[in-house]
Amino acid sequence: MTTSAAPRVERRRPVRRSGAAVARPGFAWAVPATLFFLLFAVVPLILVAVLSFTSWDGLGSPEFAGLDNWRELVHDHTMIQSLWLSVLITVLGVVVQTPLSILLGVWAAGRQRNRAILSAVYFVPLLLSATAVSILWRALLDPNFGVPSQAKWLFGDGNLFGHQASAIGVLVFVGAWQYTPFHTLIYQGAARSIPQVLYQAAEIDGAGTVRQFFHITLPQLRNTMITSMILMVVGGLTTFDTVLILTQGGPGTDTTISAYYMYQKAFKSFDFGGGSAIALVLVLIATVISLVVVKVSGYDKMRSTTEGL
Amino acid sequence: MKRRPNYLAGLGSVVWLFLIGLPLYVMLAATLQDRSDYSSNGPLAFPEHVTLHNYTQDFSNGFGHFFLNTLLVTLAVVAIVLLVVPPLSYAIVRSQGRITTGVFRLFLLGLAIPAQAVIVPMFYVISKAGLYDHLIGVILPTAAFSMPVCALILTGVMRDITPDLYEAMAMDGASPWRVFFQLVVPLSKGGLSTIMVFSALQAWNGFLFPLVLTQSDSSKVVTLGLFNFQTEHGVDIPGLLAAVVLSMLPIFIVYLFARRALVQGLMGVGGK
């Protein structure tokens, strides 16, 4: 992987001067994109904080309501349950997808001839919208016409959406179906950039494939693992389309995760202030995680797993 | 050097292929048969009487119009991204100011802002701007939210242009404009096509912004059409799945041609 190098903000290093002064673009070049991004991503982010202290029905003007929304949120049983469900689904997603995508990614990074053919089918879920994926699985798992209705020996009463455990299982499974290809891809890229010298050295020392995997491949994938897991966590916490289409938060509120609860509160119950408060909680969690990724993964500075080679 | 094949992962990859391929096959098979055949034979049966009825019916349900809307949104989002992200990435890579470093950090943080988190204020902003239920109200936030990843991909590509080339151009006394158009843009063609495909994919598959920011049928996009179809005619599974197939068809055609660009770009996200 030479053309798509790892993203990083390089610390300013002394510039090599060689005669001609290089014309450098000024800050002005970044202005259009930055303004656009500020206006449509950062300003709403600030507004969500403001709106969380107001009561607003979506039609009139927001009115200052102090800490009302927050007080309500702390005592809201559904909110607490939804946070717990979000965490559960996220953790299950990471646990299922990480080993799968590492194994598949490392395998795909090899030089097999059939790889190209396989990967053409492999990455189809990457192209599908979460809506399409959810509808596809909703149809396939339909209690009356779907696969479970034909294989009751395996699926019990065939109604996977009728019980909390199986409904959560479906959400985790569909999430893995859709996102494992993406993570496989980033592991594939990372695995391909591991220096072959390491394997050659290991081979000379007589290390087998399994030992090579645990002592070279995995440690070399450290940074990628962090990035990938953080993406999974942020993605998991904000799972929304899947829940809306597959379970509608049900049965009851058994799969009502925070992002879905926020949508319901704001756009179904027209409690936009309360919805904003939940959204802010999600933002805070996501920001903490992203700060961790920027720090730990070395995105903001050059740090390579090949140090000391 | 010869590396022994990884049998465990190889086996896993075949299982995974099955897991990916089977649902896609079942979906295609379902769309090619009548509703009654599907419900009596079950999802795993091979279609007996092949028909394209489900597809034609979707078009009479307005999918053609939803397609046009989605196409419009996608083209506009790609245009915006191509207009503002390359100069941004150029500035991030080449300008030595502190501010541009700060800007890059801002975009990196933006990677982690989930659209759900800002959907309420977005609704507020778009309503106040009088853009509610207009496609432009969907286009603007969609473009903004695809910028962080695009900037990330493109800066990665632009960083690989060697300093010698800039110095050679400087010898000629080239201005930043000339350097941008004669050096940076031609050498980042791969990255540019990646961000094109990527932003198009995001726009085409966008769901939350259209769901919350539009209302009437005239501004409905494909994903939303799918969602409404599902809530209204949920029992008509072959018809619904035909709509799903239709929704992915254009993007699949693009994928066949731009697979390399997309895959390369996404591989770069993981870092080394």
Interface residues (C-beta under 8 A of the other chain):
Chain A: M1 T2 T3 S4 A5 A6 P7 R8 V9 E10 R12 V15 R16 S18 G19 A20 A21 V22 A23 R24 P25 G26 F27 A28 W29 A30 P32 A33 T34 F36 F37 L39 F40 A41 V42 V43 P44 L45 L47 V48 V50 L51 W56 G58 P62 L100 L103 L104 V106 W107 A108 G110 R111 Q112 L118 S119 A120 V121 Y122 F123 V124 P125 L126 L127 L128 S129 A130 T131 A132 I135 L136 W137 R138 A139 L140 D142 N144 F145 G146 V147 S149 Q150 W177 T180 P181 F182 L185 I186 Y187 Q188 G189 A190 R192 S193 Q196 Y199 Q200 E203 T209 F213 N223 T224 T227 S228 I230 V234 L237 T238 F240 D241 L244 I245 A259 M262 Y263 A266 F267 F272 G275 S276 A279 L280 L282 V283 A286 T287 I289 S290 L291 V293 V294 S297 G298 Y299 D300 S304 T305 T306
Chain B: M1 R3 R4 P5 N6 L8 A9 G10 G12 S13 W16 L17 L19 I20 G21 P23 L24 V26 M27 A30 Y38 S39 G42 P43 L44 I80 L83 V84 V85 P87 L88 Y90 A91 I92 R94 S95 Q96 G97 I99 T100 T101 V103 F104 R105 L106 F107 L108 L109 G110 L111 A112 I113 P114 A115 Q116 A117 V118 I119 V120 P121 M122 F123 Y124 V125 L140 P141 A143 A144 F145 M147 P148 A151 L152 I153 T155 G156 V157 R159 D160 P163 Y166 E167 M169 A170 M171 G173 A174 S175 P176 V179 F180 G190 G191 T194 L201 W204 N205 G206 F207 L208 V212 T223 L226 F227 Q230 I237 L240 L241 V244 S247 M248 I251 F252 Y255 R259 L262 V263 Q264 G265 L266 M267 G268 V269 G270 G271 K272
